[in-house]
């Protein structure tokens, strides 16, 4: 891996001030929509910080003719494909001083991407209000049962960090991670209490639960968060069928099965709004009727579909590659281009999975631009 080649004299205080600004903005607004001017101001400040202190980003962005002095708003920031994270450390500080390094699974192409973090508190500040809104909108602090590796076993997994945080900071009595080299279904089943349960797990772990012979009826008011899909596994099951089977197995209504969208390269997450819409009808109007199965992202993380060939933004309603402008990425990359295909609607993001086959031309060209600068 190649470390950042930022300008000399980088001062941690600059980064700390931006972390403080982002966290204060999240805390002040809660989950309310942000005015464009507020998002633009913070996004521009992060862009300038990353432009000045990360040479690979500076080469890419200046090569596209975009600099802090002439930035025409957040949408003008060229997105950086996730493939770049596999070849270079994209950060504004010496990666050897990172307090955490999140890594991708590497299940699709073998090479693991890296996302070094100088601080994790902004990641958690972004995580908390959106987790609360879509998984615990009434502030019940239910018993949380996790079917995924604990952070002690997988310290480089952003998902394990997130789920362990949930147990420690949002879980009621009896909350715990149930994992012993794989999902510990016997332990988790025996731990189910009398009150509502929030079951958090990877899709693959929850698929194992479907094969389990034990009775798994959860108490009324329980819900499930599934994430990760079946990438790298020989499981042929459509998401709709998977959720329906889970609901039947657990004795829950289908709207209690909530999907989460998260990425190693992002500091923010999206959730299906189906559960929260039933708990808070006043908010459901902005998410479609009864909370359509679309992912909703926080106001400090904006999403657009991009043209696969040019990475130019597409109008809402058109299918393209999803790109995220995420203010939780203070010291890495504020604009991240994925290989996930989706449509952005006014009430959320419709996801169709990853691109099959060759890397889209727009992503490939951007990766080449960065790597040529490292030669």
N, C-alpha and C positions, 0 to 999 in steps of 0.2 A: 504493500500500500504506500502511496505517496502522501505525505502530510501537507498541510496548508502552507502556502508560501506568502502569507500575508505581509503587509507593509510593516517595517520595523517599528518598534515602540508601541505595539498594541497594548492597551491598558484595560485590565479587567473591569475597571470602574465604568467604562463605556458600555460593556456588556451588562453589567449589573443594573445600570440605569435603565436600559431597554427592558430587561426582565421585570423590573419594578413597574415600568409604564404599562407593559402588557398585562401583568397581574392586576394592577389597579383598574385598568379598563374592564377586564373581565369581571372583577368584583363589583364595580360600580354599575355595570349594565345588567348583570345577571344573565338571563337568557333572552332579553329583549333585543330586537334588531338594532344593528348599529347604523348610524348615518354614514353615507358614503364618505363624507369629509373626514370622519373619525377613522374609518378603516384605511382610507388613503394615506392619512398622516402617519399612522403607525407602520403601515406596510412600506411606505417610502423610507422611514427611518431604519427599518430592518434591512431593506435593500441597500441603503448606503453603507451600513455597518458591514454587511457581507461582501459588498463590492470592494470595500477598502481593505479587508483583512483576509480574504480568501482568493488567492491568485487564480485557481481554475475557474471560479465563478466570474472573476473580473475579466478574464480572457474571453469567456463565452459571451458575457453580456456586452462588453465593449465591442466585440466583434460583430454583434448584432446592432450596433449603433445605439445602445441604450445605456445611459449613465445616470448617476443621481442628479446631475445638473439639468438633464433634459427629460426626466421621467414624466411621461404623460398619464400618470395614474397607475393604480395597482395592476390593471389588466395588461399594461404594456410591459410588465416584467417577463422576460422570456422564461418559460418553464424548463426545468432541468429533469431529464428522464431518470427514472429510478435505476436504470442500468448503470449510470455514472457512479452511483454509490458502491458498485462492485469493484471499481478501479481506483478510486481516489477518496481520501478522507475530505469530505466537504464540510469544513468547519472553520471558524474564525479564530481558533486558538490551537495551541499545541495539543494534538490528540492524546499524547502521553499523559496529559493532566486531566483527561476526561473522568468525571465521577461515575459515568456509566457509558457503555457502548452497546447499543442495541444492534442486533444482527438479524438479517433475514434468514428464513429457514433454508434456502438453497435447494428446495425440493424440485424446482422446475429446471434450472440450468446448472446446478452444482456450485457455482460461485456465490458466496454469501455477501450481500451488501452490508455496509457498516454505517451507523448513525451515531457518532460520538456526541455526548451531551456534557456541557460544562456545568450545568445545573439541572436537577430534576424537578425542582419545585414549580417551575412554570408548566412543565408537562402535567404535573398533578393539579395545578390550578385550572388548567384547561379540562382535564379529565373530570373533576368533581361535579361541576354544575350540570354537565350534560348527562353523566351517569345518573345523577339524582333525578333529573327531569324525566328520563325515559325508562328507568328501572325502579325508581322509588319516589314517584312524584308526591306521595303523601307523607314522606319522611317517616316511614314506619320502622326503618332499620331492621329488616327481617333477618332471620337466620340465613346466612349465605353459605352455600356448599359449592366448592370449586372442584371441577374435574379437569385439571390442567396442572403442569408441573409448578411447584412453588418457586418463588424468586430465588431461594437459596440453591435450588437445583438447576435453575436456568436463569442466571443473572443477566444474560445477554438477550433475553426475550422481553420485548416491550409488553407483550400480552401477559406474561407471568408477573411482571411488575405491576401492571394494572389490576390483575385479579387479586394479588396479594394485598395491594393497597385497599381494595374493596373489603376484604375480610377484616383488615386492621382498622379501617376508618368508617365503614358503613355497616358492618355486620353486627347483628344482635347476638344474644347468647347462643352458644353451640356452633358458631360460624367457624369453618375450618377448610383447609385444602385437603382433598382426599386423593392422594396420588402415591403410588408405590411402584415406580418403574412403568406405570400406566395407570389408568383410572381405577381407583380402589372402590369398586362398586359396592362391595359388602360393607365396608366402613361407612360409605356415604348413605346407603340405604338404612343402616342401623341408626344413623345420627339424626334422621328426619324427626323434627319435633312436632308439637301440636299446632303451632302457629304457621303463618305463611312462610314459605321458603323461596329464596331467590337462588336458583341453580344456574351457575355460570360454567360454561365448558366449551371446549373445542368441538367442532362438528364431528370429528373422528371419535372423540371420547363419548359423545352423546350417542353416536351410532352403536358403539359397544353396549351402551345402556339398553338400546333397543333389543339387543340379543340376549339380555340378562333375564334369567328365569324368575328372579325375585319380584314380588309385588312392588310397584313403584307409584302408587297413588299418592300424590302430594296434597297437603291440606288446601282448603279453599283459599283463594287469594294469592296462591303461589304463581311464580312466573319463571321463565327460562331465558337466558341469554346464550345464543349459540354464535360461534364465530369461526372463521378460518377455512370453511369449505372442506372439500375432500382432495385438495391438490396433493399429488404424489401417492394417492391411495387408489386401489382398484375397486372403487365403490361406484356403482351406477345407480344413482338415486337423485331425482330432481328435487330442488329445494322445497317445492310445494308439498311433494310426497313426504319428504323428510320431516317437515314441520307437522304435517297431519299425523304421521305415525308417532312422533314424540308426544303430541297432545293426547292421543289415545292412550299411550303407554302410561302417561303421568296423570291421567284423569283431569286434564285441564282443557279449557276452551282454546281454540287455535290462536286467538288473539293474544294469549299469554306466552306464545313462543316468539321472542324478539331476536332478530338478527342484528349483529354489530359489524360495522366496517371499520377496520383499523389497519394501519400499515407501519412497519418499522420506520419508514422515512418521514412519517407525520407525527405531530404532537397532539393532534385532535382526532376524535372519533365521530362516526355517524351511527345512528340507530334507526331501525324501523320504529314507526310511531304508533303501532297498533295498540300496544298496552297503554301507553300514556294517554292516548286519545280517549280511551274508555274511562280513565280515571279523572280526566280534566276536560269535559266537553267544551268548556269555554275556549280552550286552546286548539281544539280539534279542527276548527274551521280552516286554520292555516295549513293543515296537513292533509286535506282532502277528506272525503266522506269516511268516517269511522277510522281514520288513520290508514291510508293506503299503504301497501307494502313498498314504501319508498324510504330511502335513507335520508334522514334529516341531520344536517351538520350545524355546528354552533355559529353564531354571527361573526366570530373571529376567524372562521375558516370558510372561505368562499370557493365554490366549485363551478367549473365551466367544462363543457365538452369541446374538444379541439379537433380540428381537421387532421387526420392521420398523416397526411403528406406534408403539410406546411406548419402544423401546430398553431394555426390561427384559430381564434375563438369562433365557435359556431353559435347561432341563435338558439335560445331555449327551444326544446322540442325536437332538435336534430341529434341524431346518434353520432357519437364520436368518442375519442379517448378522453378520459376524465383527468382534469388537472386541478390541483388544490393550491390556493394561496392561503397558507396557514401561519397565523401570527404566533402560534406556540413554538415555531421553529426559529427561535431568536438567533442562535449561533450556528445554524446550518444553512438550509435553503428555504427561502420563504415561498418559492413557487416550484411545486413538484409535479412532474408529468408522469402519469401512470400508463400501464398497458392495459388498463381495465376499460371496457367499453360500456358506455351508459348514455342515458338521456337525462338532461337537467330539466325538471319541471318546476313550476312555481311552488309546489308543495313538497319537493324533495327530489332525490336522485334515483332513477330506475337503473339497476345494474344488470348487465348481461354476461358478466364474466370477463376473462382475459382474452386478449387477441390470440388466435390460434395460428401457428405457423411463423413466418418471418417477422422480425421486428419491424413495426411500421416505419416508413421512410423518414418521417419527421423526427422520430426518436433516434433513429440510426444516425442521421446527419448531426444532431446535437451531441450525441456521444462522440462521434468522430471529431467534432470541433474541440471538445475538451481534451481528448486523448492526444490530438496532434500537438497541443500546447505543452504536453508533458514529455514529448520525445526529446 
